[in-house]
Amino acid sequence: MEAWAQNFPQAPTLAMHVPEPEVGSSPVTQSNILLSIYGNKESVDETLVDNIREPANDDGALDAFVSIARGSPGPNPVQLMPSIYIPVLVLWGNEDPFTPLDGPVGEYFSSPPS
C-alpha cells in the first residue's frame, strides 16, 4: 500500500453500529431519522416517509435490510483508486453527515495524490 494510503481510514463496519431493527417503527420515528440525515429538513415530509415505508412492507424486506446493514462494507476506496484510469467527477454534499467533506475521505478526494 502506498504511503499516502496508510492514513486513509478503513471503511467502517456497520455491524457494530446497527441496532436490531424495530419491527413496525412509527412514521414519527422514521421522520426523525430522516431529519438527522437530510441537510434540507424541508424535504422530509409525509410523502417521503410514506415512499420509504412502503417497500419495507414487502415480504423479506426486514431480512434484506438487516443483511445489507450488517454485511461487509466493501473495499476501502483507496484499494479501488489504482484501477481507475479515466477522469471521474466526484460530487459531494457540503452537509453530508456520514462522510463529511472535511473528514479524511473528503479531504482525500478534494486533492488526491497524482
C-alpha positions as YAML, in Angstrom:
chain: A
units: angstrom
residues:
- id: 1
  name: MET
  ca: [0.00, 0.00, 0.00]
- id: 2
  name: GLU
  ca: [1.29, 3.47, -0.86]
- id: 3
  name: ALA
  ca: [2.40, 5.77, 1.98]
- id: 4
  name: TRP
  ca: [-0.46, 8.24, 1.42]
- id: 5
  name: ALA
  ca: [-2.98, 5.41, 1.81]
- id: 6
  name: GLN
  ca: [-1.68, 4.43, 5.24]
- id: 7
  name: ASN
  ca: [-3.51, 7.41, 6.79]
- id: 8
  name: PHE
  ca: [-6.77, 6.70, 4.97]
- id: 9
  name: PRO
  ca: [-9.33, 5.20, 7.35]
- id: 10
  name: GLN
  ca: [-10.66, 1.75, 6.67]
- id: 11
  name: ALA
  ca: [-14.35, 1.63, 5.79]
- id: 12
  name: PRO
  ca: [-16.40, 1.31, 8.98]
- id: 13
  name: THR
  ca: [-18.18, -1.93, 9.67]
- id: 14
  name: LEU
  ca: [-21.84, -1.13, 10.09]
- id: 15
  name: ALA
  ca: [-22.41, -4.34, 12.01]
- id: 16
  name: MET
  ca: [-21.01, -2.66, 15.10]
- id: 17
  name: HIS
  ca: [-23.32, 0.33, 14.78]
- id: 18
  name: VAL
  ca: [-26.63, -1.02, 13.53]
- id: 19
  name: PRO
  ca: [-29.05, -1.90, 16.32]
- id: 20
  name: GLU
  ca: [-31.61, -4.63, 15.91]
- id: 21
  name: PRO
  ca: [-34.36, -3.04, 13.77]
- id: 22
  name: GLU
  ca: [-37.63, -2.10, 15.37]
- id: 23
  name: VAL
  ca: [-40.39, -4.02, 13.65]
- id: 24
  name: GLY
  ca: [-43.21, -1.65, 12.86]
- id: 25
  name: SER
  ca: [-41.42, 1.55, 13.84]
- id: 26
  name: SER
  ca: [-43.68, 4.55, 13.54]
- id: 27
  name: PRO
  ca: [-43.71, 7.23, 10.84]
- id: 28
  name: VAL
  ca: [-42.69, 9.73, 13.53]
- id: 29
  name: THR
  ca: [-39.59, 7.68, 14.37]
- id: 30
  name: GLN
  ca: [-38.71, 7.32, 10.70]
- id: 31
  name: SER
  ca: [-39.27, 11.02, 10.13]
- id: 32
  name: ASN
  ca: [-36.87, 11.82, 12.98]
- id: 33
  name: ILE
  ca: [-34.25, 9.51, 11.49]
- id: 34
  name: LEU
  ca: [-34.62, 11.19, 8.10]
- id: 35
  name: LEU
  ca: [-34.36, 14.62, 9.70]
- id: 36
  name: SER
  ca: [-30.99, 13.60, 11.13]
- id: 37
  name: ILE
  ca: [-29.79, 12.59, 7.63]
- id: 38
  name: TYR
  ca: [-31.24, 15.20, 5.28]
- id: 39
  name: GLY
  ca: [-29.46, 18.53, 5.04]
- id: 40
  name: ASN
  ca: [-32.64, 20.16, 3.73]
- id: 41
  name: LYS
  ca: [-35.07, 19.44, 6.57]
- id: 42
  name: GLU
  ca: [-37.98, 20.77, 4.47]
- id: 43
  name: SER
  ca: [-37.55, 17.75, 2.17]
- id: 44
  name: VAL
  ca: [-38.67, 15.42, 4.96]
- id: 45
  name: ASP
  ca: [-42.42, 15.31, 4.64]
- id: 46
  name: GLU
  ca: [-45.21, 12.74, 4.86]
- id: 47
  name: THR
  ca: [-44.80, 11.76, 1.19]
- id: 48
  name: LEU
  ca: [-41.09, 10.98, 1.62]
- id: 49
  name: VAL
  ca: [-41.74, 8.93, 4.76]
- id: 50
  name: ASP
  ca: [-44.55, 7.02, 3.02]
- id: 51
  name: ASN
  ca: [-42.35, 6.36, -0.05]
- id: 52
  name: ILE
  ca: [-39.65, 4.91, 2.17]
- id: 53
  name: ARG
  ca: [-42.06, 2.93, 4.37]
- id: 54
  name: GLU
  ca: [-43.97, 1.30, 1.51]
- id: 55
  name: PRO
  ca: [-41.22, -1.10, 0.27]
- id: 56
  name: ALA
  ca: [-40.49, -2.03, 3.90]
- id: 57
  name: ASN
  ca: [-43.85, -3.80, 3.99]
- id: 58
  name: ASP
  ca: [-42.82, -6.29, 1.27]
- id: 59
  name: ASP
  ca: [-42.17, -9.89, 2.29]
- id: 60
  name: GLY
  ca: [-38.49, -10.34, 3.11]
- id: 61
  name: ALA
  ca: [-37.78, -6.60, 3.39]
- id: 62
  name: LEU
  ca: [-36.62, -6.81, 7.01]
- id: 63
  name: ASP
  ca: [-34.24, -9.66, 6.23]
- id: 64
  name: ALA
  ca: [-32.86, -7.77, 3.24]
- id: 65
  name: PHE
  ca: [-32.27, -4.61, 5.29]
- id: 66
  name: VAL
  ca: [-30.54, -6.50, 8.09]
- id: 67
  name: SER
  ca: [-28.36, -8.35, 5.57]
- id: 68
  name: ILE
  ca: [-27.27, -5.09, 3.93]
- id: 69
  name: ALA
  ca: [-26.79, -3.15, 7.17]
- id: 70
  name: ARG
  ca: [-24.83, -5.88, 8.90]
- id: 71
  name: GLY
  ca: [-22.89, -7.07, 5.88]
- id: 72
  name: SER
  ca: [-19.42, -6.20, 4.65]
- id: 73
  name: PRO
  ca: [-18.90, -2.51, 3.84]
- id: 74
  name: GLY
  ca: [-16.95, -3.49, 0.74]
- id: 75
  name: PRO
  ca: [-13.46, -2.44, -0.30]
- id: 76
  name: ASN
  ca: [-11.79, 0.67, 1.02]
- id: 77
  name: PRO
  ca: [-11.89, 3.41, -1.66]
- id: 78
  name: VAL
  ca: [-8.10, 3.59, -1.56]
- id: 79
  name: GLN
  ca: [-7.94, -0.01, -2.73]
- id: 80
  name: LEU
  ca: [-10.02, 0.90, -5.78]
- id: 81
  name: MET
  ca: [-8.13, 4.05, -6.82]
- id: 82
  name: PRO
  ca: [-5.25, 2.34, -8.67]
- id: 83
  name: SER
  ca: [-7.75, 0.67, -11.01]
- id: 84
  name: ILE
  ca: [-9.30, 3.97, -12.14]
- id: 85
  name: TYR
  ca: [-7.62, 5.32, -15.27]
- id: 86
  name: ILE
  ca: [-10.22, 7.76, -16.57]
- id: 87
  name: PRO
  ca: [-11.36, 11.14, -15.20]
- id: 88
  name: VAL
  ca: [-14.06, 10.89, -12.53]
- id: 89
  name: LEU
  ca: [-16.35, 13.67, -11.40]
- id: 90
  name: VAL
  ca: [-16.97, 13.40, -7.66]
- id: 91
  name: LEU
  ca: [-19.94, 15.40, -6.39]
- id: 92
  name: TRP
  ca: [-20.17, 15.86, -2.65]
- id: 93
  name: GLY
  ca: [-22.82, 17.34, -0.39]
- id: 94
  name: ASN
  ca: [-21.49, 20.10, 1.86]
- id: 95
  name: GLU
  ca: [-23.65, 18.80, 4.68]
- id: 96
  name: ASP
  ca: [-23.06, 15.05, 4.25]
- id: 97
  name: PRO
  ca: [-23.50, 13.68, 7.80]
- id: 98
  name: PHE
  ca: [-21.88, 10.30, 7.11]
- id: 99
  name: THR
  ca: [-18.81, 11.20, 5.08]
- id: 100
  name: PRO
  ca: [-18.24, 14.92, 5.68]
- id: 101
  name: LEU
  ca: [-16.20, 16.86, 3.16]
- id: 102
  name: ASP
  ca: [-13.80, 17.97, 5.91]
- id: 103
  name: GLY
  ca: [-13.23, 14.37, 7.04]
- id: 104
  name: PRO
  ca: [-10.39, 12.16, 5.82]
- id: 105
  name: VAL
  ca: [-12.28, 10.73, 2.84]
- id: 106
  name: GLY
  ca: [-13.47, 14.16, 1.71]
- id: 107
  name: GLU
  ca: [-10.02, 15.64, 2.12]
- id: 108
  name: TYR
  ca: [-8.52, 12.82, 0.08]
- id: 109
  name: PHE
  ca: [-10.93, 13.36, -2.81]
- id: 110
  name: SER
  ca: [-10.51, 17.15, -2.62]
- id: 111
  name: SER
  ca: [-6.85, 16.78, -3.57]
- id: 112
  name: PRO
  ca: [-5.97, 13.15, -4.42]
- id: 113
  name: PRO
  ca: [-2.33, 12.28, -4.97]
- id: 114
  name: SER
  ca: [-1.18, 12.36, -8.57]
...
